[in-house]
């Protein structure tokens, strides 16, 4: 088992830690339903723009851009670490329901607000997920959640307590509060990797290096998570550790991190999960190159300013 810092690198060697683990003694749940791009093509959601309309950042610039973000404290993981009055923003928690596809978008919203200097607000993901699914425990995909966030917003836990499924909270006051925390127009609907993995990856990287968190849907995992940072394989190797605390050999590291991956160029993604802070390191993990390209993804650029 290899970690970067204390964050798990998801691989076949530690499948039990991310496939169906128990966190704090309770079984976790995922809930992704793969998006049907035939009926919901990229750019079809109202208020979204297609990523092809954005200028891609050339691969040759990725190392310097990533280095500059880290040096200036502008990586999204760094922003999260101080985004709640100088303290770390807590992870969202699905609490055993298949609402990953809405929680991943809420995590992105929390990062965007922190990035833009807005104060922390405890957004309640269950509110939107319950409304979309008629209070049923059903899966969905990331864009479905973000589309709702643009139209109606997500209320704070003051109006809809975290992980509550009570219909009593579905009222006028709750949704008036939610409107203050809407995703702004122009959220980015990225192209599907099923058509062009290289294009899809380039778009994801461009968003991350531009400071836009990405809702990443992974069919192989049946899970949707928040993409935070691009991870350079060379730096990852330098920061990696085995379960016994020792540095892995190059061969041991290469067994989980393919530096020669032709699509990603040896880069991975730091993700923010929705299984609470007890999973991995403060709820964050790292996807190696072979697992980093999402099957569906959207990026949130701005939030309506409520404060």
C-alpha positions in Angstrom: 0.0 0.0 0.0 1.4 3.4 -1.1 0.4 6.8 0.2 1.4 10.3 -0.7 1.9 12.0 2.6 -0.9 10.2 4.4 -3.4 10.3 1.5 -4.2 6.9 -0.1 -3.1 6.3 -3.7 -6.1 4.2 -5.0 -4.8 1.0 -6.5 -5.5 -2.7 -6.6 -3.2 -3.1 -3.7 -5.6 -1.3 -1.3 -9.0 -2.0 -2.9 -10.6 -2.7 0.5 -9.8 0.9 1.5 -11.8 2.5 -1.3 -14.2 0.0 -2.9 -16.6 -0.7 0.0 -14.8 0.3 3.1 -16.2 0.8 6.6 -15.6 4.3 7.9 -16.0 4.8 11.7 -17.5 1.3 11.8 -20.2 2.0 9.2 -20.4 0.9 5.6 -20.1 3.7 3.1 -22.0 4.0 -0.2 -21.3 5.4 -3.6 -24.2 6.0 -6.0 -23.0 7.0 -9.5 -25.3 6.3 -12.4 -23.3 6.8 -15.6 -24.4 9.8 -17.6 -26.1 8.9 -20.9 -24.3 11.3 -23.3 -26.7 10.4 -26.1 -29.6 11.9 -24.3 -27.6 14.4 -22.3 -24.7 15.5 -24.5 -22.0 17.9 -23.3 -23.4 21.5 -23.3 -27.1 20.4 -23.2 -27.7 21.7 -19.7 -29.1 25.2 -19.5 -26.5 27.7 -18.1 -23.5 25.5 -19.0 -20.8 26.2 -21.5 -18.8 23.5 -23.3 -15.1 23.2 -22.3 -14.1 23.2 -26.0 -14.9 27.0 -25.8 -12.0 27.4 -23.4 -8.3 27.7 -24.3 -6.6 24.5 -23.3 -3.3 24.9 -21.3 -0.5 23.2 -23.3 1.0 20.2 -21.6 4.4 21.8 -21.8 3.1 24.5 -19.3 1.7 22.1 -16.8 4.8 21.7 -14.6 5.4 25.4 -14.2 1.7 26.2 -13.7 1.5 23.6 -11.0 4.7 24.8 -9.3 3.4 28.4 -9.3 0.1 27.4 -7.7 1.8 25.4 -5.0 4.3 28.2 -4.2 1.5 30.8 -4.0 -0.8 28.6 -1.8 -3.4 28.5 -4.5 -3.8 24.8 -4.9 -7.4 23.9 -4.1 -6.2 21.5 -1.4 -4.3 24.4 0.2 -7.3 26.6 0.0 -9.4 24.0 1.6 -6.9 23.7 4.5 -7.6 27.3 5.6 -11.0 27.9 4.1 -13.0 27.8 7.3 -11.8 30.9 9.3 -8.2 29.7 8.9 -9.1 26.1 9.6 -9.7 23.1 7.3 -13.1 22.9 5.6 -14.7 19.6 6.8 -15.5 16.9 4.3 -19.1 16.2 3.3 -20.6 12.9 4.4 -23.1 10.8 2.4 -23.9 8.7 5.5 -24.7 5.6 3.7 -27.0 7.0 0.9 -26.2 6.9 -2.8 -25.9 10.7 -3.1 -22.2 11.0 -4.1 -23.2 12.7 -7.3 -24.6 15.7 -5.3 -22.0 15.7 -2.6 -19.2 16.0 -5.1 -20.7 19.2 -6.5 -21.3 20.6 -3.0 -17.6 20.0 -2.3 -16.7 22.0 -5.4 -19.0 24.8 -4.3 -17.3 25.0 -0.9 -13.9 25.3 -2.6 -15.1 28.0 -5.0 -16.5 30.1 -2.2 -13.2 29.7 -0.2 -11.1 30.5 -3.3 -13.1 33.7 -3.9 -12.8 34.8 -0.3 -16.4 34.1 0.7 -17.0 32.9 4.3 -17.6 29.2 5.0 -21.3 28.1 4.8 -22.3 24.6 5.8 -24.1 23.6 2.6 -26.4 20.6 3.0 -26.1 18.2 0.1 -29.1 16.0 1.1 -31.4 18.9 0.3 -30.8 18.9 -3.4 -30.4 15.1 -3.7 -33.7 14.5 -1.9 -35.5 17.0 -4.1 -34.1 15.6 -7.3 -34.9 12.0 -6.4 -38.2 12.5 -4.6 -36.5 11.6 -1.2 -35.6 8.2 -2.6 -32.1 6.7 -2.1 -31.1 6.7 -5.8 -28.0 7.4 -7.8 -27.3 10.1 -10.3 -24.4 11.8 -12.1 -22.5 15.0 -11.4 -24.0 17.3 -14.0 -27.5 16.4 -12.8 -26.6 17.8 -9.4 -24.8 20.9 -10.6 -27.7 21.7 -12.9 -30.0 21.8 -9.9 -27.5 23.9 -8.0 -27.5 26.5 -10.8 -31.3 26.7 -10.8 -32.2 26.4 -7.1 -29.0 26.5 -5.1 -28.1 24.4 -2.0 -29.4 25.5 1.5 -27.3 25.6 4.6 -27.6 23.2 7.5 -29.4 25.8 9.5 -32.4 25.3 7.2 -31.8 21.6 6.2 -29.7 19.7 8.7 -26.9 17.6 7.4 -28.0 14.1 6.4 -31.7 14.7 7.1 -34.3 13.1 4.9 -37.2 14.8 6.7 -39.7 16.4 4.3 -40.4 19.1 7.0 -37.3 20.9 5.8 -38.6 21.2 2.2 -40.2 24.6 2.6 -40.2 28.1 1.3 -37.6 29.4 3.8 -35.2 26.6 3.0 -35.2 27.3 -0.7 -35.0 31.1 -0.2 -31.8 30.4 1.7 -30.6 28.0 -1.1 -30.9 30.8 -3.7 -28.0 32.6 -1.9 -25.7 29.7 -2.7 -26.3 29.1 -6.3 -23.8 28.0 -8.9 -23.4 30.9 -11.3 -24.1 30.8 -15.1 -21.3 29.4 -17.2 -20.4 26.2 -15.3 -18.3 24.1 -17.6 -19.7 20.8 -19.1 -16.6 18.9 -20.1 -16.5 16.4 -23.0 -17.0 12.7 -22.3 -13.9 10.5 -22.3 -15.8 7.8 -24.1 -15.3 9.8 -27.3 -11.8 11.3 -26.8 -9.8 10.6 -23.6 -7.0 12.9 -24.5 -9.4 15.8 -25.1 -11.3 15.1 -21.9 -8.1 14.9 -19.8 -6.8 18.2 -21.3 -10.0 19.9 -20.3 -9.9 18.6 -16.8 -6.3 19.7 -16.4 -7.0 23.1 -17.8 -9.8 23.6 -15.2 -7.7 22.4 -12.3 -4.8 24.6 -13.2 -7.2 27.5 -13.6 -8.4 27.0 -10.0 -11.8 25.5 -11.0 -12.7 22.3 -9.0 -14.1 19.5 -11.1 -16.9 17.1 -10.4 -15.4 13.8 -11.5 -17.6 10.8 -12.3 -15.8 7.4 -12.4 -17.7 4.5 -13.8 -15.0 2.0 -12.7 -15.6 3.1 -9.1 -19.4 3.8 -9.4 -18.6 7.0 -7.6 -18.5 10.8 -8.1 -15.9 12.9 -6.3 -14.5 16.4 -6.3 -11.2 16.8 -8.2 -9.0 19.3 -6.5 -5.4 19.3 -7.7 -3.3 18.0 -10.5 -0.6 15.7 -9.1 2.9 15.5 -10.7 4.1 11.9 -10.7 7.7 12.9 -10.0 6.8 14.9 -6.9 4.4 12.2 -5.9 7.2 9.7 -5.9 9.3 11.9 -3.7 6.5 12.3 -1.2 5.3 8.7 -1.3 5.5 6.2 1.6 4.8 2.5 2.1 2.5 1.3 4.9 5.6 0.8 7.1 6.7 4.4 6.6 9.6 3.7 4.3 10.1 5.2 0.9 9.1 2.8 -2.0 11.6 1.9 -4.6 11.0 3.2 -8.1 9.7 -0.2 -9.1 7.3 -0.4 -6.2 6.0 3.1 -7.1 5.7 2.4 -10.8 3.5 -0.6 -9.9 0.7 1.8 -8.9 1.7 4.9 -10.8 2.4 4.6 -14.5 4.7 7.5 -15.3 4.5 6.6 -19.0 0.7 6.8 -19.2 0.2 8.2 -22.7 -3.1 10.0 -21.9 -2.2 11.7 -18.6 1.5 12.2 -19.2 2.2 10.6 -15.7 -0.1 13.0 -13.8 -2.8 12.1 -11.4 -5.5 13.9 -9.4 -6.0 14.7 -5.8 -9.6 14.1 -4.9 -11.9 15.1 -2.1 -14.3 12.3 -1.2 -17.7 12.5 0.5 -17.2 9.9 3.2 -16.2 12.3 6.0 -12.8 13.3 7.3 -11.9 9.8 8.7 -11.4 8.3 5.2 -7.8 8.4 4.0 -6.3 11.8 5.0 -8.9 14.3 6.0 -11.2 12.8 3.3 -8.7 13.3 0.5 -7.0 10.6 -1.7 -5.0 10.5 -4.9 -5.9 8.8 -8.1 -2.9 7.5 -10.2 -2.7 8.2 -13.9 -4.5 5.1 -15.0 -7.5 6.0 -12.9 -7.6 9.8 -13.2 -9.5 10.4 -16.5 -13.1 10.8 -15.5 -16.0 9.3 -17.5 -18.0 12.4 -17.0 -17.0 15.7 -15.5 -18.2 19.3 -15.0 -16.4 22.3 -13.4 -17.8 25.1 -11.3 -16.2 28.5 -12.0 -18.2 30.9 -9.8 -20.9 31.0 -7.1 -23.5 33.7 -6.6 -22.1 36.0 -3.8 -24.4 35.8 -0.8 -22.3 37.7 1.7 
